[in-house]
């Protein structure tokens, strides 16, 4: 609105406009705060975070594999393989 138009308005109309502008200002201030918070979260994420997570998972899988290998070794130590008798060949037809 131009200044000339504002001068023609009454006190009540000016207060309504002022209240509307104040509400818009508060809404925009809240939106700015939310956007800054989101930006802070994004800034907290490092570009290498995916690579770091993959590296961490790799270490977890390596530890799990080592634990599995130790379990298998311990199981083999506790239960040595039994000797199996060689399978006897069955006589073929005509041979006995």
C-alpha positions as CSV (number, residue, x, y, z in Angstrom):
1,X,0.0,0.0,0.0
2,X,1.1,3.5,-0.7
3,X,1.6,6.0,2.0
4,X,-1.4,8.1,0.7
5,X,-3.7,5.1,1.0
6,X,-2.5,4.4,4.6
7,X,-3.3,8.0,5.6
8,X,-6.9,7.6,4.5
9,X,-7.4,4.5,6.6
10,X,-8.9,4.8,10.1
11,X,-7.2,3.7,13.3
12,X,-9.1,0.4,13.4
13,X,-8.1,-0.5,9.8
14,X,-4.5,0.4,10.5
15,X,-4.5,-1.8,13.6
16,X,-5.9,-4.7,11.6
17,X,-3.2,-4.3,9.0
18,X,-0.5,-4.0,11.8
19,X,-1.9,-7.2,13.4
20,X,-1.8,-9.1,10.1
21,X,1.7,-8.0,9.3
22,X,2.8,-9.0,12.8
23,X,1.3,-12.5,12.4
24,X,3.0,-12.9,9.1
25,X,6.3,-11.8,10.7
26,X,5.9,-14.3,13.5
27,X,5.1,-17.1,11.0
28,X,8.1,-16.2,8.9
29,X,10.3,-16.0,12.0
30,X,9.1,-19.5,13.0
31,X,9.8,-20.8,9.5
32,X,13.3,-19.3,9.5
33,X,14.0,-21.0,12.8
34,X,12.8,-24.4,11.5
35,X,14.9,-24.0,8.3
36,X,18.0,-23.1,10.4
37,X,17.5,-26.1,12.5
38,X,17.2,-28.3,9.5
39,X,20.3,-26.7,8.0
40,X,22.2,-27.3,11.3
41,X,21.3,-31.0,11.0
42,X,22.4,-31.2,7.4
43,X,25.7,-29.4,8.3
44,X,26.2,-32.0,11.1
45,X,26.2,-34.7,8.5
46,X,29.6,-35.1,6.9
47,X,30.1,-36.0,3.3
48,X,32.0,-39.1,4.3
49,X,29.4,-40.3,6.7
50,X,28.2,-43.0,4.3
51,X,31.7,-44.2,3.8
52,X,32.4,-44.2,7.5
53,X,29.2,-46.2,8.1
54,X,30.2,-48.7,5.5
55,X,33.7,-49.0,7.1
56,X,32.1,-49.5,10.5
57,X,29.8,-52.2,9.1
58,X,32.8,-53.9,7.6
59,X,34.5,-54.1,11.0
60,X,31.3,-55.5,12.5
61,X,31.2,-58.2,9.8
62,X,34.9,-59.0,10.3
63,X,34.3,-59.4,14.0
64,X,31.3,-61.6,13.4
65,X,33.3,-63.8,11.0
66,X,36.1,-64.1,13.5
67,X,33.6,-65.2,16.2
68,X,32.1,-67.7,13.8
69,X,35.6,-69.1,13.0
70,X,36.4,-69.4,16.7
71,X,33.2,-71.2,17.3
72,X,33.8,-73.7,14.5
73,X,37.4,-74.3,15.8
74,X,36.2,-74.9,19.3
75,X,33.5,-77.2,18.1
76,X,36.0,-79.2,16.1
77,X,38.4,-79.4,19.1
78,X,35.6,-80.7,21.4
79,X,34.3,-83.2,18.9
80,X,37.1,-84.6,16.8
81,X,35.9,-86.3,13.6
82,X,35.2,-89.9,14.1
83,X,37.0,-92.4,11.9
84,X,34.6,-93.9,9.5
85,X,35.1,-97.4,8.3
86,X,35.8,-97.6,4.6
87,X,32.6,-98.7,2.9
88,X,32.8,-102.2,1.9
89,X,32.2,-102.9,-1.7
90,X,29.2,-105.0,-2.4
91,X,29.8,-108.0,-4.5
92,X,28.7,-107.5,-8.0
93,X,26.5,-110.0,-9.8
94,X,28.4,-113.2,-10.6
95,X,31.1,-112.5,-8.0
96,X,30.8,-113.8,-4.5
